[in-house]
Amino acid sequence: MSLRRRLLRASALLWTTLLTGVGLATAGMLHRQALSDLDQTLLAVARQEAHPPVTEEWVVEYLAPRIQVQRLRPQDPSVSLTDQAEALATEHPLWRSDGDRRLVLLPVEVDSGAADRPERYALVMAWAVLPGPVQTVGMFALVYAGVAAAAGILGVLGLDHLLRRALLPIETATRAVAQVASLQTAERLKEEGPQEVRALLGGVNGLLERLQRAAEAQSRFTAEAAHELRTPLSGLRGSLEVALRRPRSSEEYRLVVEEAHRDVLAVGELVEALLAFARVDTGQTPDLWERERPAELLRLALRAEQALLNAAGNRIVTQIGTDTEIFVNRALVVVALSNLLRNAGRYAPGTEVRVGITEEHVEQVSGQSIYDTKVIFSIVDDGPGLGTTEPERLFDRFVRGGQARADWPAGTGLGLPLARAIARHHGGDCFFLPSSGCHVIFWLPIRTS
């Protein structure tokens, strides 16, 4: 059942219940008022009888019962003796319902005519046929039922119209979602309608944006993986096919195995980098953000690359100028710093690598910045530098400088792009500064919220 029909059903039930309740309550009050009017009329008739002559016949017009009156004889069996005794004892009018009759007993003084006898009381009874609900509220019930039915129908029709207008943005969004579900179009839903609907549409647009990014990242990952894996796998296959063409010495087999091992390592490094990119691109990184010390992150990255730096003959000099806690995904930041240190070991072997951590104040721009300070990791080496390669181009995937390809042909060209992607994933950035060697900056915000 659609939401509109459910709301209509619930509203119709509520509307019917309210109208029925109001009608019953009003009918009950009208019925009680009619009986009260009858009681007052009975009392008036009884008083008129107590002080004759009676010159007119009493009738409650809108109830139509004819009122009769009579003086009761002592111990008259037509009325309960208990009621007679109670009326005489209280000396006040006494109303009773007796079967299908409504009656009033009115005590009246009777003059005995003798001076030596005290006055005594007699009873006057006025009664009429007790009217039922049909007589008291029949016409009202008939009119009210027609008015309530008309009001109910008009109310449901009006509510249906309002619901159609209120839910129109959702129906439009449903059709739009069906059109963009295949991600074959970049269209987004129009965030129109009531506040609650706009919030829902905004959330759907965010979901569609994320799904499109994920699909694009998956397509890019597939294309890049297929392209980049082809070269090392082709080399590995060629080496193995050559080795199998004829029997060879153990030394020749060893050389083939070593070459195959290098190719396998290159493939593994490439796959790990591509998987890391896929996670960062789609925002599917583990939700393990914690407060970390920058010095500890640098220590973990240095430990991960210590073997490579030692083999390259690099001397590491660290300068820790600040160690303010930052809120980061530790695994990703360590991967980024490791890539930058690995580049220093590969492309600037035998040089001094200076690693520093500093803190810098950030000016607030119209109150829009979500942080006021940032932590800067700087890695400087005295190697050959970037040469003629445009620095920004090195942050494109699979782009490598000419000298880098010559010095380290097994590289993937993904280290710098991955470092920048991780920095921007945290709200920071990664870039080069002019230097005779190589000076790379990796900075992260110290968030205030």
MARKOL-777112 format. One record per residue (C-alpha): z, x, y. Coordinates in nm, 3 decimals, m for minus. Each point is the difference from the previous one (the first is absolute). Example, Ala and Ser with C-alpha at 12.3 -4.5 7.8 and 13.67 -1.06 7.14 Angstrom:
<zados>
<zado w="0.780" u="1.230" v="m0.450"/>
<zado w="m0.066" u="0.137" v="0.344"/>
</zados>
This chain:
<zados>
<zado w="0.000" u="0.000" v="0.000"/>
<zado w="m0.091" u="0.136" v="0.343"/>
<zado w="0.261" u="0.082" v="0.262"/>
<zado w="m0.130" u="m0.279" v="0.223"/>
<zado w="0.042" u="m0.261" v="m0.274"/>
<zado w="0.346" u="0.122" v="m0.082"/>
<zado w="0.103" u="m0.023" v="0.364"/>
<zado w="m0.156" u="m0.346" v="0.026"/>
<zado w="0.182" u="m0.120" v="m0.312"/>
<zado w="0.333" u="0.140" v="0.121"/>
<zado w="m0.052" u="m0.142" v="0.351"/>
<zado w="m0.099" u="m0.342" v="m0.136"/>
<zado w="0.309" u="m0.008" v="m0.222"/>
<zado w="0.222" u="0.104" v="0.289"/>
<zado w="m0.164" u="m0.249" v="0.235"/>
<zado w="0.037" u="m0.285" v="m0.250"/>
<zado w="0.363" u="0.087" v="m0.067"/>
<zado w="0.083" u="0.009" v="0.371"/>
<zado w="m0.176" u="m0.329" v="0.073"/>
<zado w="0.162" u="m0.169" v="m0.299"/>
<zado w="0.342" u="0.128" v="0.102"/>
<zado w="m0.043" u="m0.117" v="0.358"/>
<zado w="m0.127" u="m0.340" v="m0.119"/>
<zado w="0.288" u="m0.054" v="m0.242"/>
<zado w="0.258" u="0.107" v="0.256"/>
<zado w="m0.151" u="m0.230" v="0.264"/>
<zado w="m0.025" u="m0.291" v="m0.245"/>
<zado w="0.363" u="0.049" v="m0.099"/>
<zado w="0.112" u="m0.009" v="0.362"/>
<zado w="m0.210" u="m0.309" v="0.069"/>
<zado w="0.143" u="m0.176" v="m0.308"/>
<zado w="0.356" u="0.080" v="0.105"/>
<zado w="m0.074" u="m0.119" v="0.353"/>
<zado w="m0.140" u="m0.326" v="m0.136"/>
<zado w="0.313" u="m0.061" v="m0.203"/>
<zado w="0.212" u="0.081" v="0.304"/>
<zado w="m0.198" u="m0.250" v="0.205"/>
<zado w="0.052" u="m0.259" v="m0.272"/>
<zado w="0.375" u="0.066" v="m0.002"/>
<zado w="0.020" u="m0.046" v="0.375"/>
<zado w="m0.197" u="m0.319" v="m0.021"/>
<zado w="0.226" u="m0.131" v="m0.277"/>
<zado w="0.301" u="0.077" v="0.218"/>
<zado w="m0.154" u="m0.181" v="0.296"/>
<zado w="m0.073" u="m0.304" v="m0.213"/>
<zado w="0.353" u="0.000" v="m0.141"/>
<zado w="0.147" u="0.017" v="0.349"/>
<zado w="m0.225" u="m0.281" v="0.113"/>
<zado w="0.128" u="m0.208" v="m0.292"/>
<zado w="0.354" u="0.085" v="0.089"/>
<zado w="m0.057" u="m0.149" v="0.342"/>
<zado w="m0.228" u="m0.304" v="m0.050"/>
<zado w="m0.215" u="m0.179" v="0.072"/>
<zado w="m0.285" u="0.194" v="m0.162"/>
<zado w="m0.307" u="m0.085" v="0.196"/>
<zado w="m0.267" u="0.219" v="m0.162"/>
<zado w="m0.104" u="0.142" v="m0.332"/>
<zado w="0.028" u="0.379" v="m0.039"/>
<zado w="m0.282" u="0.208" v="m0.149"/>
<zado w="m0.059" u="0.379" v="0.005"/>
<zado w="m0.367" u="m0.021" v="0.085"/>
<zado w="m0.133" u="0.333" v="m0.127"/>
<zado w="0.203" u="m0.038" v="m0.324"/>
<zado w="m0.060" u="m0.376" v="m0.035"/>
<zado w="0.326" u="m0.088" v="m0.186"/>
<zado w="0.149" u="m0.339" v="0.099"/>
<zado w="0.369" u="0.030" v="0.083"/>
<zado w="0.244" u="m0.260" v="m0.122"/>
<zado w="0.358" u="m0.047" v="0.111"/>
<zado w="0.298" u="m0.196" v="m0.127"/>
<zado w="0.372" u="m0.025" v="0.019"/>
<zado w="0.170" u="0.096" v="m0.322"/>
<zado w="0.250" u="m0.213" v="m0.167"/>
<zado w="0.317" u="0.174" v="m0.126"/>
<zado w="m0.063" u="0.173" v="m0.328"/>
<zado w="m0.377" u="m0.080" v="0.026"/>
<zado w="m0.151" u="0.138" v="m0.323"/>
<zado w="m0.336" u="0.082" v="0.163"/>
<zado w="0.149" u="0.318" v="0.148"/>
<zado w="0.222" u="0.259" v="m0.164"/>
<zado w="0.365" u="m0.089" v="0.051"/>
<zado w="0.075" u="0.367" v="0.049"/>
<zado w="m0.248" u="0.020" v="0.287"/>
<zado w="0.153" u="m0.316" v="0.154"/>
<zado w="0.348" u="0.145" v="m0.021"/>
<zado w="m0.114" u="0.333" v="0.151"/>
<zado w="m0.174" u="m0.171" v="0.292"/>
<zado w="0.307" u="m0.216" v="0.076"/>
<zado w="0.229" u="0.302" v="m0.031"/>
<zado w="m0.198" u="0.224" v="0.237"/>
<zado w="m0.094" u="m0.281" v="0.241"/>
<zado w="m0.335" u="0.179" v="0.054"/>
<zado w="m0.354" u="m0.087" v="m0.110"/>
<zado w="m0.071" u="0.109" v="m0.356"/>
<zado w="m0.361" u="0.065" v="m0.119"/>
<zado w="m0.088" u="m0.013" v="m0.366"/>
<zado w="m0.309" u="0.003" v="m0.220"/>
<zado w="0.035" u="m0.266" v="m0.266"/>
<zado w="m0.286" u="0.006" v="m0.245"/>
<zado w="m0.312" u="m0.078" v="0.199"/>
<zado w="0.202" u="m0.115" v="0.302"/>
<zado w="0.130" u="0.183" v="0.304"/>
<zado w="0.302" u="m0.175" v="0.151"/>
<zado w="0.269" u="0.040" v="0.262"/>
<zado w="0.349" u="m0.155" v="m0.013"/>
<zado w="0.146" u="m0.068" v="0.345"/>
<zado w="0.367" u="m0.099" v="0.033"/>
<zado w="0.052" u="m0.274" v="0.263"/>
<zado w="0.316" u="m0.155" v="0.138"/>
<zado w="0.068" u="m0.362" v="m0.100"/>
<zado w="0.227" u="m0.222" v="0.218"/>
<zado w="0.225" u="m0.214" v="m0.223"/>
<zado w="0.066" u="m0.254" v="0.283"/>
<zado w="0.377" u="0.015" v="m0.045"/>
<zado w="0.229" u="0.190" v="0.229"/>
<zado w="0.239" u="0.093" v="m0.280"/>
<zado w="m0.275" u="0.153" v="m0.217"/>
<zado w="m0.136" u="0.346" v="0.074"/>
<zado w="m0.369" u="0.063" v="0.033"/>
<zado w="m0.187" u="0.110" v="m0.316"/>
<zado w="m0.340" u="0.148" v="m0.084"/>
<zado w="m0.304" u="m0.135" v="m0.179"/>
<zado w="m0.322" u="0.176" v="m0.101"/>
<zado w="m0.352" u="m0.056" v="0.122"/>
<zado w="m0.277" u="0.141" v="m0.220"/>
<zado w="m0.354" u="0.073" v="0.120"/>
<zado w="m0.249" u="0.121" v="m0.258"/>
<zado w="m0.366" u="0.061" v="m0.061"/>
<zado w="m0.218" u="0.125" v="m0.281"/>
<zado w="0.025" u="0.380" v="m0.010"/>
<zado w="m0.340" u="0.144" v="0.102"/>
<zado w="m0.155" u="0.272" v="m0.217"/>
<zado w="m0.178" u="0.318" v="0.109"/>
<zado w="m0.335" u="m0.180" v="m0.005"/>
<zado w="0.123" u="m0.241" v="0.265"/>
<zado w="0.176" u="0.262" v="0.212"/>
<zado w="m0.250" u="0.288" v="m0.007"/>
<zado w="m0.303" u="m0.141" v="m0.183"/>
<zado w="m0.226" u="m0.009" v="0.303"/>
<zado w="0.123" u="0.338" v="0.118"/>
<zado w="m0.065" u="0.152" v="m0.343"/>
<zado w="m0.354" u="m0.140" v="m0.003"/>
<zado w="m0.082" u="0.128" v="0.348"/>
<zado w="0.174" u="0.332" v="m0.058"/>
<zado w="m0.184" u="0.057" v="m0.328"/>
<zado w="m0.334" u="m0.049" v="0.177"/>
<zado w="0.097" u="0.225" v="0.290"/>
<zado w="0.143" u="0.266" v="m0.232"/>
<zado w="m0.312" u="m0.005" v="m0.220"/>
<zado w="m0.223" u="0.037" v="0.305"/>
<zado w="0.221" u="0.277" v="0.139"/>
<zado w="0.002" u="0.176" v="m0.336"/>
<zado w="m0.378" u="m0.013" v="m0.036"/>
<zado w="m0.054" u="0.118" v="0.357"/>
<zado w="0.262" u="0.270" v="m0.044"/>
<zado w="m0.158" u="0.133" v="m0.320"/>
<zado w="m0.348" u="m0.007" v="0.155"/>
<zado w="0.126" u="0.177" v="0.311"/>
<zado w="0.188" u="0.255" v="m0.207"/>
<zado w="m0.307" u="0.059" v="m0.215"/>
<zado w="m0.203" u="0.068" v="0.313"/>
<zado w="0.262" u="0.238" v="0.137"/>
<zado w="0.030" u="0.179" v="m0.333"/>
<zado w="m0.376" u="0.041" v="m0.022"/>
<zado w="m0.003" u="0.161" v="0.342"/>
<zado w="0.307" u="0.213" v="m0.071"/>
<zado w="m0.133" u="0.122" v="m0.336"/>
<zado w="m0.357" u="0.050" v="0.120"/>
<zado w="0.063" u="0.372" v="0.076"/>
<zado w="0.128" u="0.049" v="m0.355"/>
<zado w="m0.302" u="m0.176" v="m0.151"/>
<zado w="m0.230" u="0.209" v="0.219"/>
<zado w="0.189" u="0.312" v="m0.101"/>
<zado w="m0.034" u="m0.096" v="m0.366"/>
<zado w="m0.377" u="m0.019" v="0.032"/>
<zado w="m0.006" u="0.325" v="0.196"/>
<zado w="0.216" u="0.176" v="m0.261"/>
<zado w="m0.240" u="m0.115" v="m0.271"/>
<zado w="m0.286" u="0.153" v="0.196"/>
<zado w="0.167" u="0.336" v="0.061"/>
<zado w="0.179" u="0.023" v="m0.334"/>
<zado w="m0.283" u="0.207" v="m0.141"/>
<zado w="0.044" u="0.246" v="0.291"/>
<zado w="m0.373" u="m0.020" v="0.066"/>
<zado w="0.063" u="m0.085" v="0.364"/>
<zado w="0.230" u="0.141" v="0.265"/>
<zado w="0.075" u="m0.342" v="0.152"/>
<zado w="0.361" u="m0.097" v="0.057"/>
<zado w="0.174" u="m0.333" v="0.034"/>
<zado w="0.039" u="m0.155" v="0.343"/>
<zado w="0.372" u="m0.009" v="0.075"/>
<zado w="0.010" u="m0.351" v="0.145"/>
<zado w="0.228" u="m0.299" v="m0.038"/>
<zado w="0.379" u="m0.042" v="0.008"/>
<zado w="0.226" u="0.302" v="0.012"/>
<zado w="0.084" u="m0.018" v="m0.371"/>
<zado w="m0.369" u="m0.021" v="m0.093"/>
<zado w="m0.090" u="0.288" v="0.231"/>
<zado w="0.267" u="0.215" v="m0.162"/>
<zado w="m0.141" u="m0.084" v="m0.345"/>
<zado w="m0.356" u="0.077" v="0.109"/>
<zado w="0.114" u="0.328" v="0.154"/>
<zado w="0.161" u="0.097" v="m0.328"/>
<zado w="m0.317" u="m0.091" v="m0.190"/>
<zado w="m0.207" u="0.208" v="0.242"/>
<zado w="0.233" u="0.294" v="m0.059"/>
<zado w="m0.040" u="m0.046" v="m0.375"/>
<zado w="m0.379" u="m0.019" v="0.031"/>
<zado w="m0.001" u="0.315" v="0.211"/>
<zado w="0.204" u="0.182" v="m0.259"/>
<zado w="m0.218" u="m0.126" v="m0.284"/>
<zado w="m0.313" u="0.112" v="0.180"/>
<zado w="0.148" u="0.344" v="0.065"/>
<zado w="0.097" u="0.022" v="m0.365"/>
<zado w="m0.349" u="m0.100" v="m0.111"/>
<zado w="m0.161" u="0.249" v="0.238"/>
<zado w="0.238" u="0.272" v="m0.112"/>
<zado w="m0.074" u="m0.077" v="m0.364"/>
<zado w="m0.374" u="0.011" v="0.064"/>
<zado w="0.034" u="0.323" v="0.196"/>
<zado w="0.225" u="0.150" v="m0.266"/>
<zado w="m0.250" u="m0.084" v="m0.273"/>
<zado w="m0.291" u="0.148" v="0.194"/>
<zado w="0.190" u="0.313" v="0.103"/>
<zado w="0.147" u="0.056" v="m0.345"/>
<zado w="m0.339" u="m0.037" v="m0.165"/>
<zado w="m0.161" u="0.238" v="0.249"/>
<zado w="0.267" u="0.269" v="0.000"/>
<zado w="0.079" u="m0.007" v="m0.370"/>
<zado w="m0.363" u="0.046" v="m0.091"/>
<zado w="m0.010" u="0.368" v="0.109"/>
<zado w="0.304" u="0.139" v="m0.190"/>
<zado w="m0.073" u="m0.214" v="m0.304"/>
<zado w="m0.361" u="0.115" v="m0.004"/>
<zado w="0.115" u="0.362" v="0.022"/>
<zado w="0.253" u="m0.053" v="m0.278"/>
<zado w="m0.258" u="m0.167" v="m0.220"/>
<zado w="m0.256" u="0.277" v="0.065"/>
<zado w="0.249" u="0.277" v="m0.083"/>
<zado w="0.099" u="m0.166" v="m0.325"/>
<zado w="m0.361" u="m0.069" v="m0.102"/>
<zado w="m0.096" u="0.363" v="0.067"/>
<zado w="0.296" u="0.125" v="m0.201"/>
<zado w="m0.098" u="m0.220" v="m0.295"/>
<zado w="m0.363" u="0.107" v="m0.020"/>
<zado w="0.083" u="0.302" v="m0.216"/>
<zado w="0.300" u="0.181" v="m0.142"/>
<zado w="0.181" u="0.215" v="0.254"/>
<zado w="0.276" u="0.257" v="0.008"/>
<zado w="0.358" u="m0.093" v="0.068"/>
<zado w="m0.024" u="0.159" v="0.345"/>
<zado w="m0.300" u="m0.213" v="0.091"/>
<zado w="0.178" u="m0.313" v="m0.125"/>
<zado w="0.302" u="0.097" v="0.206"/>
<zado w="m0.211" u="0.025" v="0.315"/>
<zado w="m0.151" u="m0.344" v="m0.073"/>
<zado w="0.345" u="m0.150" v="m0.055"/>
<zado w="0.130" u="0.153" v="0.325"/>
<zado w="m0.295" u="m0.139" v="0.191"/>
<zado w="0.050" u="m0.339" v="m0.164"/>
<zado w="0.369" u="0.016" v="0.091"/>
<zado w="m0.084" u="0.060" v="0.367"/>
<zado w="m0.239" u="m0.295" v="m0.005"/>
<zado w="0.264" u="m0.222" v="m0.160"/>
<zado w="0.256" u="0.103" v="0.264"/>
<zado w="m0.255" u="m0.079" v="0.273"/>
<zado w="m0.066" u="m0.341" v="m0.154"/>
<zado w="0.374" u="m0.071" v="m0.027"/>
<zado w="0.060" u="0.101" v="0.362"/>
<zado w="m0.288" u="m0.216" v="0.114"/>
<zado w="0.120" u="m0.302" v="m0.199"/>
<zado w="0.355" u="0.035" v="0.136"/>
<zado w="m0.129" u="0.023" v="0.356"/>
<zado w="m0.226" u="m0.302" v="m0.042"/>
<zado w="0.281" u="m0.206" v="m0.152"/>
<zado w="0.230" u="0.095" v="0.286"/>
<zado w="m0.268" u="m0.107" v="0.248"/>
<zado w="m0.046" u="m0.330" v="m0.180"/>
<zado w="0.374" u="m0.074" v="0.022"/>
<zado w="0.024" u="0.091" v="0.368"/>
<zado w="m0.319" u="m0.187" v="0.094"/>
<zado w="0.118" u="m0.324" v="m0.160"/>
<zado w="0.362" u="0.033" v="0.107"/>
<zado w="0.110" u="m0.001" v="m0.364"/>
<zado w="0.240" u="0.290" v="0.037"/>
<zado w="0.338" u="m0.035" v="m0.171"/>
<zado w="0.254" u="m0.168" v="0.223"/>
<zado w="0.231" u="0.301" v="m0.001"/>
<zado w="0.043" u="0.062" v="0.370"/>
<zado w="0.326" u="0.179" v="0.071"/>
<zado w="0.165" u="0.207" v="0.269"/>
<zado w="m0.083" u="0.364" v="m0.066"/>
<zado w="0.064" u="0.335" v="0.166"/>
<zado w="m0.322" u="0.176" v="0.110"/>
<zado w="0.133" u="0.335" v="m0.124"/>
<zado w="0.051" u="m0.143" v="m0.348"/>
<zado w="m0.355" u="m0.138" v="m0.007"/>
<zado w="m0.136" u="0.342" v="0.100"/>
<zado w="0.213" u="0.169" v="m0.266"/>
<zado w="m0.142" u="m0.227" v="m0.272"/>
<zado w="m0.357" u="0.070" v="0.114"/>
<zado w="0.060" u="0.378" v="0.009"/>
<zado w="0.149" u="m0.011" v="m0.348"/>
<zado w="m0.304" u="m0.190" v="m0.128"/>
<zado w="m0.242" u="0.260" v="0.144"/>
<zado w="0.217" u="0.309" v="m0.046"/>
<zado w="m0.198" u="0.132" v="m0.295"/>
<zado w="m0.334" u="m0.029" v="0.184"/>
<zado w="0.137" u="0.159" v="0.319"/>
<zado w="0.156" u="0.287" v="m0.192"/>
<zado w="m0.323" u="0.063" v="m0.194"/>
<zado w="m0.194" u="0.000" v="0.330"/>
<zado w="0.242" u="0.253" v="0.151"/>
<zado w="0.108" u="m0.224" v="0.288"/>
<zado w="0.329" u="0.061" v="0.177"/>
<zado w="0.172" u="m0.322" v="0.108"/>
<zado w="0.199" u="m0.009" v="0.326"/>
<zado w="0.183" u="m0.325" v="0.076"/>
<zado w="0.141" u="m0.105" v="0.336"/>
<zado w="0.212" u="m0.319" v="m0.012"/>
<zado w="0.053" u="m0.121" v="0.356"/>
<zado w="0.125" u="m0.348" v="m0.094"/>
<zado w="0.106" u="m0.189" v="m0.310"/>
<zado w="0.031" u="m0.357" v="0.124"/>
<zado w="m0.031" u="m0.260" v="m0.277"/>
<zado w="m0.331" u="m0.186" v="m0.026"/>
<zado w="m0.085" u="m0.316" v="m0.192"/>
<zado w="m0.285" u="0.090" v="m0.238"/>
<zado w="m0.143" u="m0.024" v="m0.349"/>
<zado w="0.117" u="0.337" v="m0.123"/>
<zado w="m0.256" u="0.042" v="m0.279"/>
<zado w="m0.295" u="m0.058" v="0.234"/>
<zado w="0.126" u="0.232" v="0.274"/>
<zado w="0.063" u="0.278" v="m0.253"/>
<zado w="m0.356" u="m0.044" v="m0.131"/>
<zado w="m0.140" u="0.031" v="0.354"/>
<zado w="0.201" u="0.313" v="0.084"/>
<zado w="m0.088" u="0.153" v="m0.336"/>
<zado w="m0.371" u="m0.048" v="0.071"/>
<zado w="0.032" u="0.175" v="0.337"/>
<zado w="0.194" u="0.291" v="m0.153"/>
<zado w="m0.251" u="0.021" v="m0.284"/>
<zado w="m0.283" u="0.038" v="0.251"/>
<zado w="0.184" u="0.292" v="0.162"/>
<zado w="0.036" u="0.173" v="m0.337"/>
<zado w="m0.362" u="m0.059" v="m0.099"/>
<zado w="m0.181" u="0.079" v="0.323"/>
<zado w="0.236" u="0.252" v="0.165"/>
<zado w="0.131" u="0.214" v="m0.290"/>
<zado w="0.220" u="0.299" v="0.083"/>
<zado w="0.090" u="m0.128" v="0.348"/>
<zado w="0.325" u="m0.111" v="0.154"/>
<zado w="0.042" u="m0.379" v="m0.007"/>
<zado w="0.235" u="m0.131" v="0.269"/>
<zado w="0.142" u="m0.344" v="m0.068"/>
<zado w="0.201" u="m0.173" v="0.273"/>
<zado w="0.178" u="m0.331" v="0.057"/>
<zado w="0.056" u="m0.119" v="0.357"/>
<zado w="0.083" u="m0.324" v="0.178"/>
<zado w="m0.186" u="m0.146" v="0.295"/>
<zado w="0.083" u="m0.287" v="0.234"/>
<zado w="m0.261" u="m0.275" v="0.031"/>
<zado w="m0.039" u="m0.196" v="0.323"/>
<zado w="0.018" u="m0.376" v="m0.048"/>
<zado w="m0.323" u="m0.172" v="0.107"/>
<zado w="0.076" u="m0.353" v="0.133"/>
<zado w="0.270" u="m0.028" v="m0.263"/>
<zado w="m0.260" u="m0.013" v="m0.277"/>
<zado w="0.096" u="0.317" v="m0.189"/>
<zado w="0.225" u="m0.058" v="m0.300"/>
<zado w="0.145" u="0.351" v="0.019"/>
<zado w="0.117" u="0.233" v="0.276"/>
<zado w="m0.002" u="0.337" v="m0.180"/>
<zado w="m0.209" u="0.164" v="m0.270"/>
<zado w="0.048" u="0.282" v="m0.247"/>
<zado w="m0.279" u="0.259" v="m0.005"/>
<zado w="m0.082" u="0.218" v="m0.299"/>
<zado w="m0.222" u="0.292" v="0.103"/>
<zado w="m0.166" u="0.241" v="m0.245"/>
<zado w="m0.162" u="0.312" v="0.150"/>
<zado w="m0.179" u="0.282" v="m0.182"/>
<zado w="m0.192" u="0.308" v="0.114"/>
<zado w="m0.300" u="m0.062" v="m0.224"/>
<zado w="m0.366" u="m0.027" v="0.100"/>
<zado w="0.054" u="m0.340" v="0.158"/>
<zado w="m0.248" u="m0.286" v="0.003"/>
<zado w="m0.305" u="0.200" v="0.102"/>
<zado w="m0.274" u="m0.213" v="0.151"/>
<zado w="0.103" u="m0.317" v="m0.182"/>
<zado w="0.098" u="m0.289" v="0.227"/>
<zado w="0.375" u="m0.056" v="m0.062"/>
<zado w="m0.024" u="m0.379" v="m0.014"/>
<zado w="m0.272" u="0.013" v="m0.263"/>
<zado w="0.238" u="0.173" v="m0.239"/>
<zado w="0.205" u="m0.322" v="m0.011"/>
<zado w="m0.295" u="m0.188" v="m0.152"/>
<zado w="0.012" u="m0.030" v="m0.376"/>
<zado w="m0.176" u="0.271" v="m0.201"/>
<zado w="m0.098" u="0.191" v="0.314"/>
<zado w="0.069" u="0.376" v="m0.029"/>
<zado w="m0.081" u="0.293" v="0.225"/>
<zado w="m0.260" u="0.250" v="m0.118"/>
<zado w="0.254" u="0.282" v="m0.035"/>
<zado w="0.237" u="m0.226" v="m0.188"/>
<zado w="m0.268" u="m0.080" v="m0.256"/>
<zado w="m0.063" u="0.370" v="m0.050"/>
<zado w="0.368" u="0.096" v="m0.024"/>
<zado w="0.109" u="m0.290" v="m0.220"/>
<zado w="m0.295" u="m0.175" v="m0.166"/>
<zado w="0.230" u="m0.215" v="m0.215"/>
<zado w="0.147" u="m0.178" v="0.302"/>
<zado w="m0.043" u="m0.376" v="0.039"/>
<zado w="m0.011" u="m0.046" v="0.377"/>
<zado w="0.273" u="m0.265" v="m0.025"/>
<zado w="0.314" u="0.190" v="0.103"/>
<zado w="m0.031" u="m0.043" v="0.378"/>
<zado w="m0.127" u="m0.361" v="m0.013"/>
<zado w="0.287" u="m0.095" v="m0.232"/>
<zado w="0.256" u="0.170" v="0.229"/>
<zado w="m0.133" u="m0.194" v="0.301"/>
<zado w="m0.006" u="m0.329" v="m0.197"/>
<zado w="0.365" u="0.049" v="m0.102"/>
<zado w="0.102" u="0.089" v="0.357"/>
<zado w="m0.170" u="m0.309" v="0.142"/>
<zado w="0.147" u="m0.211" v="m0.280"/>
<zado w="0.339" u="0.094" v="0.152"/>
<zado w="m0.116" u="m0.054" v="0.359"/>
<zado w="m0.062" u="0.371" v="0.069"/>
<zado w="m0.306" u="0.226" v="m0.009"/>
<zado w="m0.139" u="0.335" v="m0.115"/>
<zado w="m0.238" u="0.225" v="0.199"/>
<zado w="m0.089" u="0.360" v="0.088"/>
<zado w="0.103" u="0.191" v="0.311"/>
<zado w="m0.217" u="0.279" v="0.143"/>
<zado w="0.101" u="0.334" v="m0.154"/>
<zado w="m0.145" u="0.336" v="m0.100"/>
<zado w="0.100" u="m0.083" v="m0.355"/>
<zado w="0.081" u="m0.352" v="m0.115"/>
<zado w="0.263" u="m0.219" v="0.165"/>
<zado w="0.047" u="m0.348" v="m0.149"/>
<zado w="0.243" u="m0.264" v="0.128"/>
<zado w="0.152" u="m0.275" v="m0.216"/>
<zado w="0.233" u="m0.232" v="0.189"/>
<zado w="0.205" u="m0.308" v="m0.089"/>
<zado w="0.188" u="m0.245" v="0.226"/>
<zado w="0.375" u="m0.034" v="0.013"/>
<zado w="0.012" u="m0.377" v="0.005"/>
<zado w="0.250" u="m0.196" v="0.205"/>
<zado w="m0.071" u="m0.325" v="m0.185"/>
</zados>
